[in-house]
Amino acid sequence: MTLDEVQSLVRVQSVQSLSAINDHRITLANALVPPKALTVIWRATENGRLKDEELHVWLVGQEDSSPDGYKIILRDDGKQYGLASSGFPSDKHLILVGWYGSLLSAFIAM
């Protein structure tokens, strides 16, 4: 997806819910940020070992300006929103927490 496509998709999917408030007492309008391409780590365990895969996603929202807060991400194909957060101190990217489907459901799960 291009930056323009991501901005358009987020705008369309957020317009009816901008005043929604999550458990951290922030509104969706305050959580949204200008989209930015980034990489996250999808971490799984396989046969008792960690298996990391890098995924290219778009950052579209965040809990606050803290590097440790939750981030709302959008898959590069635009089909799913999720959350990411800091992982181990040695991780060079954020860690995928999970996929939540819609922008609003990811925001509420934040």
Backbone bond lengths (Angstrom), bond angles and torsions (degrees), N, CA, C in turn:
res aa  C-N    CA-C-N  psi(-1)  N-CA   C-N-CA  omega(-1)  CA-C   N-CA-C  phi
1 M - - - 1.450 - - 1.525 109.24 -
2 T 1.295 115.33 150.58 1.455 120.76 176.11 1.526 109.50 -90.75
3 L 1.313 116.27 166.17 1.457 121.66 177.25 1.529 110.38 -57.64
4 D 1.318 117.19 -44.66 1.466 121.09 179.75 1.528 111.68 -61.80
5 E 1.326 117.46 -41.07 1.465 121.15 178.69 1.527 111.03 -64.41
6 V 1.331 116.65 -40.72 1.462 120.75 179.11 1.526 110.01 -65.33
7 Q 1.324 117.21 -46.60 1.465 120.69 179.15 1.523 111.16 -58.89
8 S 1.313 116.97 -43.05 1.458 121.65 -179.84 1.533 111.16 -64.79
9 L 1.325 117.30 -45.31 1.455 121.71 179.85 1.534 111.13 -61.99
10 V 1.315 117.45 -45.75 1.470 121.25 179.42 1.523 110.04 -64.06
11 R 1.309 117.31 -42.22 1.467 120.78 179.56 1.531 110.75 -60.42
12 V 1.325 117.18 -47.74 1.461 121.75 -178.96 1.528 110.89 -63.78
13 Q 1.327 117.26 -40.46 1.460 120.21 -175.53 1.532 113.51 -83.03
14 S 1.317 117.64 -10.65 1.467 119.27 -178.09 1.519 113.39 -107.33
15 V 1.311 119.08 -18.96 1.462 122.80 -170.80 1.530 113.35 -54.52
16 Q 1.310 118.77 -37.35 1.466 121.85 -178.72 1.526 113.02 -83.51
17 S 1.350 117.53 -8.63 1.469 120.62 -171.80 1.527 113.81 -125.80
18 L 1.309 118.21 13.31 1.469 120.67 -174.88 1.521 113.68 -58.76
19 S 1.321 117.82 -26.35 1.467 120.20 -179.29 1.534 112.80 -93.32
20 A 1.333 118.04 1.51 1.469 121.07 177.66 1.526 109.32 -60.35
21 I 1.332 116.05 140.60 1.467 122.03 -178.83 1.526 108.44 -117.84
22 N 1.342 116.80 135.68 1.467 119.70 178.23 1.534 110.14 -99.73
23 D 1.334 116.41 -175.71 1.463 121.23 -177.50 1.523 113.59 -65.76
24 H 1.306 117.74 -16.52 1.468 121.06 177.77 1.526 111.64 -90.63
25 R 1.342 114.93 6.87 1.459 123.59 176.04 1.533 113.61 62.76
26 I 1.329 115.11 38.54 1.461 119.78 172.52 1.523 108.19 -120.33
27 T 1.303 115.61 153.79 1.463 119.53 178.20 1.525 109.63 -91.55
28 L 1.315 114.41 159.04 1.465 118.89 176.26 1.522 109.80 -59.82
29 A 1.316 117.24 -39.44 1.475 120.39 179.22 1.524 111.12 -57.61
30 N 1.333 117.69 -38.90 1.465 121.15 -179.89 1.526 112.74 -76.35
31 A 1.317 116.81 -24.14 1.464 120.47 -178.13 1.527 112.72 -81.99
32 L 1.329 117.40 -27.39 1.467 119.75 -176.77 1.522 111.35 -67.78
33 V 1.329 114.99 140.73 1.473 122.12 178.30 1.517 108.40 -130.06
34 P 1.326 117.80 160.02 1.471 118.89 174.84 1.534 109.20 -58.72
35 P 1.324 118.15 130.67 1.470 120.72 -177.34 1.521 112.43 -56.34
36 K 1.320 113.54 143.35 1.467 120.94 179.89 1.529 107.94 -144.92
37 A 1.320 116.88 129.85 1.461 121.08 178.06 1.525 108.93 -71.31
38 L 1.335 115.50 137.60 1.458 119.59 175.62 1.511 110.11 -154.89
39 T 1.309 115.50 173.98 1.459 122.73 -179.74 1.519 108.19 -113.51
40 V 1.340 116.40 138.04 1.456 121.85 172.98 1.525 108.44 -124.44
41 I 1.305 114.71 162.52 1.462 120.65 178.50 1.519 109.14 -104.04
42 W 1.326 115.94 126.41 1.454 120.95 170.28 1.518 105.49 -94.75
43 R 1.326 116.49 113.82 1.467 121.83 -174.36 1.523 108.98 -107.51
44 A 1.308 114.96 128.63 1.464 121.34 177.95 1.526 108.10 -135.31
45 T 1.314 115.48 165.84 1.465 120.06 174.41 1.511 108.37 -112.55
46 E 1.300 114.52 133.28 1.456 120.67 -179.72 1.518 107.91 -135.39
47 N 1.338 116.70 119.11 1.461 121.55 -177.43 1.528 112.09 54.11
48 G 1.326 116.25 40.55 1.458 120.80 177.64 1.518 114.98 76.93
49 R 1.315 117.55 7.57 1.468 121.45 -179.78 1.520 109.99 -120.71
50 L 1.327 114.85 147.09 1.460 119.69 176.10 1.514 109.87 -72.88
51 K 1.306 115.42 137.30 1.468 121.44 176.45 1.519 106.74 -127.36
52 D 1.316 117.17 117.34 1.453 122.36 179.87 1.522 110.62 -106.30
53 E 1.330 114.41 137.83 1.464 120.51 174.53 1.526 107.07 -129.75
54 E 1.309 116.35 133.36 1.463 120.28 178.60 1.522 110.08 -87.22
55 L 1.345 115.32 132.36 1.462 121.97 178.86 1.526 109.32 -119.63
56 H 1.312 116.40 139.59 1.466 121.06 176.20 1.522 107.96 -93.33
57 V 1.326 116.08 123.93 1.464 122.90 -175.13 1.526 109.24 -137.45
58 W 1.313 114.93 177.69 1.459 122.02 174.63 1.519 109.11 -114.85
59 L 1.304 117.55 130.54 1.460 122.38 170.64 1.523 106.44 -80.13
60 V 1.350 117.04 124.93 1.471 120.05 -179.52 1.525 112.51 -126.09
61 G 1.329 117.69 -9.86 1.457 120.46 179.77 1.509 110.83 -161.85
62 Q 1.325 115.26 159.79 1.456 119.01 176.18 1.516 110.52 -153.27
63 E 1.312 113.98 154.07 1.459 121.82 -177.60 1.524 111.12 -63.81
64 D 1.305 116.15 -46.40 1.461 122.88 177.56 1.515 107.27 -162.68
65 S 1.310 117.73 -169.79 1.470 119.72 -176.98 1.523 112.66 -82.96
66 S 1.315 118.07 -2.14 1.462 122.36 179.47 1.527 110.78 -66.99
67 P 1.316 117.90 138.65 1.466 118.71 177.54 1.532 112.47 -67.62
68 D 1.343 117.33 -16.90 1.463 120.95 -178.28 1.523 113.66 -91.99
69 G 1.313 118.85 -8.82 1.464 121.33 -178.47 1.518 111.65 -73.64
70 Y 1.322 115.24 163.30 1.464 120.71 177.12 1.522 110.97 -66.18
71 K 1.324 115.53 147.68 1.462 123.41 176.72 1.526 108.45 -121.79
72 I 1.329 116.81 136.38 1.470 121.02 173.73 1.520 106.94 -90.59
73 I 1.321 115.20 127.33 1.463 120.61 -178.65 1.523 109.73 -121.84
74 L 1.317 114.93 158.92 1.464 123.07 177.23 1.515 107.57 -125.37
75 R 1.328 116.25 130.40 1.470 118.97 176.21 1.518 109.51 -56.14
76 D 1.301 115.85 149.93 1.465 121.07 -177.80 1.523 112.53 -61.64
77 D 1.336 117.05 -22.49 1.466 119.40 177.81 1.535 111.92 -89.89
78 G 1.349 117.08 -1.60 1.452 121.67 176.18 1.520 115.26 76.86
79 K 1.319 118.25 10.13 1.463 120.59 -173.56 1.518 115.02 -92.61
80 Q 1.324 118.59 -12.56 1.456 119.15 -175.10 1.522 110.91 -156.48
81 Y 1.328 115.26 142.64 1.459 122.00 174.20 1.513 108.67 -103.17
82 G 1.314 115.42 154.09 1.453 119.99 178.34 1.508 110.88 -152.45
83 L 1.321 114.59 -174.46 1.460 121.66 176.81 1.511 109.33 -121.58
84 A 1.322 114.73 147.48 1.461 121.90 175.23 1.523 107.51 -134.71
85 S 1.331 115.30 155.52 1.467 120.25 177.02 1.521 108.76 -152.80
86 S 1.310 115.23 175.97 1.462 120.43 178.40 1.521 109.79 -63.76
87 G 1.306 115.61 147.30 1.462 120.99 177.46 1.514 109.90 -110.99
88 F 1.323 116.37 -133.38 1.452 121.62 176.57 1.526 109.29 -71.29
89 P 1.330 117.94 152.86 1.469 119.47 178.62 1.534 113.02 -55.91
90 S 1.325 117.58 -27.44 1.471 120.81 -178.68 1.529 113.51 -83.89
91 D 1.337 118.21 -8.85 1.465 120.69 179.93 1.525 110.49 -69.29
92 K 1.326 115.95 133.89 1.467 118.61 -179.34 1.530 112.88 -88.71
93 H 1.347 117.37 -7.04 1.462 121.83 178.46 1.523 109.17 -135.51
94 L 1.318 116.01 166.86 1.455 121.54 172.58 1.531 109.29 -64.68
95 I 1.338 115.47 160.61 1.464 121.66 179.71 1.532 108.94 -106.88
96 L 1.318 116.82 134.60 1.458 121.86 175.63 1.528 108.41 -68.16
97 V 1.321 116.66 123.10 1.461 122.11 176.62 1.521 109.32 -83.45
98 G 1.326 116.98 -44.16 1.453 120.92 178.75 1.513 111.18 170.77
99 W 1.328 114.84 164.78 1.456 121.92 177.15 1.518 108.50 -96.39
100 Y 1.323 116.99 138.13 1.456 122.02 -175.45 1.522 113.55 -122.69
101 G 1.293 118.64 3.59 1.463 120.86 177.73 1.505 112.95 86.59
102 S 1.318 116.94 -90.01 1.464 120.60 -173.96 1.522 112.05 -93.47
103 L 1.316 115.66 164.12 1.464 121.62 175.79 1.523 110.17 -59.88
104 L 1.318 117.33 -46.11 1.456 120.85 -178.21 1.528 111.63 -64.28
105 S 1.324 118.38 -41.56 1.468 119.82 -179.48 1.526 111.23 -67.36
106 A 1.331 117.99 -36.48 1.476 120.00 175.58 1.522 110.27 -65.59
107 F 1.325 117.06 -41.98 1.460 121.27 179.12 1.531 110.87 -62.60
108 I 1.319 117.84 -45.73 1.460 121.65 -179.59 1.539 110.41 -64.18
109 A 1.320 117.78 -35.17 1.465 121.87 179.93 1.532 112.47 -73.89
110 M 1.302 116.61 -14.50 1.470 122.16 -176.12 1.507 111.54 -59.71
